[in-house]
Each structure stands twice: as structure tokens, then as C-alpha cells.
């Protein structure tokens, strides 16, 4: 059964974590939509792995210290957590800003704790010809119009949310803007730094993502020393929600291939 814990990583930074399963450790990092967007992914991977799914500080009412103002801070915090736990051979799976965080962790992982990466529709880099959609623009349509392949199926008018959920959504977006708003949703240095990362990386991309198009997946795949891009038809920014079976199958295939490669 999953267990929920809270640890004090630093004196002013408690981390809220859910752990489940046994086996190889797998850190799962959610995107701006919060931990619910990776719940199904966590359940699937917990069948064969020891999953660790944190709530990013500042999301869903959790505490964010004043000094935590960027994705680089988040990446270092999670690296320190893995180091403090003495974990090795860690797979890091990240969606959207979670994928960005995973990439930033990999470039800072001098202890070789991370041995695999799965980035799902990750922001974090910049493709000149296709700028990242500005979700904070005053005239921006709802996120679903950019993020979903099937907008009608997943659209929910924010005005219809219960007051508590609406307040959490506003707070989450405020934290997202603080951590990733300037420069907008990317680190100008990241692509160059990724060339030093040689762990096998899988880039999963929804074919219909209009926040970061598949061109971003291609840019990530080209930057890593050992990576491949797999595009998921019928999905947008969150293929783990719109096409879970295809997404899980792609990750399972990646895990099988990388384990087999290590054993040869």
C-alpha cells in the first residue's frame, strides 16, 4: 500500500512524499497541474519499482521557503534527498516542469545516482521557431485548449470548480509563475549542458501538444548523448492521462531495453 510521509530535507523545507512498491527506486516528478497528473503513472510503475512521488513545495498547499525561487533550486533539493537516502540506480520520470527538473538534476548529478531518465512533454529548453505557449498571457485561452488532444473530453471550466479547488489552482499557478516565469519556462543554458549527460533518456511527447510541440522533444533527444524520442498519437501535453496504455507501454519498453543493455 502507498505510504505518505513528510521529511525535513532542510530546516525550512519539509517534503511531502508518497512511496509505494519495491525494487529499483523511481522518482516521479509532476508538472504544473500537480501530483494528480502523475497518479496513474505512479500506480503503474509501483507494480515493479519503488516509486517516490513528491509534491513540489508550494503546490497543493505545501510550504515553499522564500529562497526556493527556481527550477534549479528544486533540482538540487531532490538530488540532496536522493543522496541523503543513500539511493542508487535511480530512474527519474518527469512530466512538463517535472521533466525540466529531472534534466536539471541530471546535469548536476556528479555522484552518478541517476541511471535513467523519462521526460514527458518537458518544458525547460527553447526552440527558436516554436516558442513555448505563454500560459500567463492575459488573453491566453484555458490550458486545456493548448494541452489536450481531446479538449472537449478533459475541459473543465475553472468557474465551476469548488472554492477550495479553485484556490489551490490559483496558488499552484502562482508558484509555477515564480519558479518558471523568468525566463519563461526554460533555462537558456540547459541544452548545452545536457551534452554531458550520458544516461539513457526516453523523450515521450504527445503529438498534439501545443504548449511544447514535439519539436521540443526532438531538441531534447538531440542534446542528450543517449536518447530517443517517441511521439504518442492522440495525446497532448499529458499523454499519461489521454493515452495511458501507450505511455506506459513506451516506458515499459524503455525499461526492458535498458535493463537488457546493462546485462549484455
C-alpha positions in Angstrom: 0.0 0.0 0.0 1.2 3.6 -0.7 2.5 5.4 2.3 2.5 9.2 2.8 5.4 10.8 4.6 6.8 14.2 5.3 10.5 14.8 5.8 12.5 17.8 6.7 15.1 18.0 3.9 16.4 21.3 5.2 15.2 23.1 8.4 12.8 25.2 6.4 11.9 22.7 3.7 9.6 19.9 4.5 8.9 17.5 1.6 5.6 15.7 1.3 6.2 12.3 -0.4 4.2 9.2 -1.4 6.1 5.9 -1.6 4.9 2.6 -3.0 6.2 -0.7 -4.3 9.6 -2.3 -4.1 12.6 -2.6 -6.4 14.6 -0.1 -8.3 14.0 3.4 -6.9 11.9 5.7 -9.2 11.5 9.4 -8.5 8.3 10.7 -10.2 8.0 14.5 -10.7 4.7 16.1 -11.5 4.1 19.1 -13.7 2.2 22.4 -13.1 -1.1 20.6 -12.8 0.0 19.0 -9.6 0.5 15.4 -8.3 -2.8 14.2 -9.5 -1.5 14.3 -13.1 1.0 11.5 -12.4 -1.1 9.4 -10.1 -1.9 6.8 -12.7 1.7 6.7 -13.8 2.8 6.2 -10.2 0.4 3.3 -9.8 1.6 1.6 -12.9 5.3 1.9 -12.1 4.8 0.9 -8.4 3.9 -2.6 -9.7 7.6 -3.2 -10.5 9.5 -0.4 -8.8 9.9 1.5 -5.6 8.2 4.8 -6.5 8.7 8.1 -4.7 6.4 10.8 -5.7 6.9 14.2 -4.0 4.6 17.2 -4.0 6.7 20.2 -5.2 7.0 22.8 -2.5 4.3 25.4 -3.0 1.8 23.0 -4.7 -1.4 21.8 -3.2 -0.9 24.0 -0.1 2.6 22.7 0.8 5.2 25.1 2.2 7.7 26.8 -0.1 10.6 28.5 1.6 11.3 32.1 0.3 14.7 31.1 -1.1 13.2 28.4 -3.4 12.7 30.5 -6.5 13.7 28.5 -9.5 13.7 25.0 -11.0 17.4 24.7 -10.3 16.6 25.0 -6.5 14.0 22.3 -6.9 16.5 20.0 -8.8 19.2 20.4 -6.1 16.7 19.7 -3.3 15.7 16.4 -4.9 19.3 15.5 -5.6 20.1 16.1 -1.9 17.1 14.0 -1.0 18.4 11.0 -3.0 21.8 11.5 -1.6 20.5 11.6 2.0 18.5 8.4 1.5 21.6 6.7 0.0 19.7 5.7 -3.1 21.4 4.5 -6.2 20.5 3.4 -9.7 17.5 5.8 -9.7 15.1 6.3 -12.6 13.7 9.8 -12.7 10.4 10.3 -14.5 9.2 13.9 -15.0 6.2 15.5 -16.7 6.3 19.1 -18.0 8.2 21.1 -15.4 8.9 17.8 -13.7 10.8 16.7 -16.8 12.7 20.0 -16.8 13.6 19.4 -13.1 14.7 15.9 -14.0 17.0 17.2 -16.7 18.5 19.9 -14.3 19.1 17.1 -11.8 20.9 15.0 -14.4 23.4 17.8 -15.3 24.2 18.3 -11.6 24.4 14.6 -10.7 28.2 14.3 -10.1 27.7 11.2 -7.9 26.0 9.2 -10.8 22.9 8.5 -8.7 20.6 8.8 -11.7 20.9 6.0 -14.2 17.8 6.6 -16.3 15.5 9.4 -17.4 12.0 9.6 -18.8 10.9 13.1 -19.8 7.3 13.6 -20.8 6.4 16.7 -22.8 9.1 18.6 -20.8 9.5 22.4 -20.8 12.9 23.7 -19.9 14.6 24.4 -23.3 13.9 26.9 -26.1 13.2 26.1 -29.7 13.5 29.4 -31.7 11.0 28.5 -34.4 8.3 27.3 -31.9 8.2 29.4 -28.7 6.6 27.8 -25.7 3.0 28.9 -25.3 2.6 31.6 -22.7 0.1 30.3 -20.3 0.3 33.5 -18.2 -0.6 35.9 -21.0 -3.7 38.0 -20.1 -5.5 36.8 -23.3 -4.4 33.2 -23.1 -7.2 30.6 -23.5 -7.7 27.9 -21.0 -4.8 25.5 -20.5 -6.9 22.6 -22.0 -7.0 24.3 -25.4 -3.2 24.1 -25.6 -2.6 20.9 -23.5 -5.2 18.4 -24.7 -5.7 16.4 -27.9 -9.4 15.9 -27.0 -10.3 19.3 -25.5 -14.0 18.5 -25.0 -13.3 15.4 -23.0 -10.9 17.0 -20.5 -12.1 20.6 -20.4 -13.4 21.8 -17.1 -14.4 25.5 -16.7 -12.4 26.9 -13.7 -15.5 28.9 -12.8 -17.3 25.6 -11.9 -14.6 24.4 -9.5 -15.4 24.2 -5.8 -13.9 27.2 -3.9 -11.2 25.1 -2.3 -10.0 23.6 -5.5 -10.1 26.9 -7.3 -8.0 28.5 -4.6 -5.4 25.6 -4.8 -5.3 26.0 -8.6 -4.6 29.8 -8.3 -1.9 29.1 -5.7 -0.3 26.4 -7.9 -0.2 28.8 -10.9 1.3 31.5 -8.7 4.1 29.1 -7.7 4.6 28.0 -11.3 5.0 31.6 -12.4 7.5 32.2 -9.6 9.7 29.1 -10.4 9.4 29.1 -14.2 8.3 32.5 -15.3 11.5 34.4 -16.0 13.0 33.4 -18.4 9.7 31.8 -19.4 9.6 28.0 -18.9 13.2 27.4 -19.8 16.9 27.6 -18.9 18.9 29.1 -21.7 22.0 27.0 -20.7 20.3 23.7 -20.4 20.6 22.3 -23.9 24.4 22.8 -23.9 24.8 21.2 -20.5 22.8 18.1 -21.5 25.5 17.0 -23.8 27.5 15.9 -20.8 24.6 13.6 -19.6 25.1 10.1 -20.9 22.4 8.1 -19.1 19.8 6.6 -21.4 16.9 9.0 -21.8 13.4 8.4 -23.2 11.6 11.5 -24.5 7.8 10.9 -24.7 5.7 13.5 -26.5 2.1 13.9 -27.2 1.6 14.5 -30.9 -1.0 17.3 -30.3 0.9 19.2 -27.5 0.6 22.9 -28.3 2.4 24.1 -25.2 5.7 22.5 -26.2 5.4 20.8 -29.6 7.2 17.6 -30.5 10.0 19.9 -31.8 11.0 20.3 -28.2 11.2 16.5 -27.8 13.5 16.4 -30.8 15.6 19.2 -29.3 16.0 17.3 -26.1 16.7 14.0 -27.9 19.4 15.6 -29.9 21.0 17.2 -26.9 21.4 14.1 -24.8 24.3 11.7 -25.5 22.0 8.7 -25.4 18.3 9.4 -26.1 15.4 8.6 -28.3 12.1 10.4 -29.0 8.7 8.6 -29.1 5.6 10.5 -30.1 2.3 9.4 -28.7 -0.6 9.8 -31.2 -4.0 11.1 -29.8 -2.4 12.9 -26.9 -1.4 16.4 -25.9 0.8 17.7 -23.1 -0.2 14.9 -20.7 -0.1 11.7 -22.6 -0.1 9.7 -19.3 -3.7 11.0 -18.9 -5.0 10.9 -22.5 -3.2 7.8 -23.7 -2.1 5.9 -20.6 -1.7 2.5 -22.2 0.5 3.8 -24.9 2.5 5.9 -22.5 3.0 3.0 -20.0 3.9 0.6 -22.8 6.6 3.0 -24.1 8.1 3.3 -20.6 8.0 -0.4 -20.0 9.7 -1.0 -23.3 12.4 1.5 -22.4 13.0 -0.2 -19.0 13.2 -3.6 -20.7 15.7 -2.3 -23.3 17.9 -0.5 -20.8 18.0 -3.4 -18.3 18.8 -5.8 -21.2 21.6 -3.5 -22.4 23.1 -3.4 -18.9 23.1 -7.2 -18.7 24.9 -7.7 -22.0 
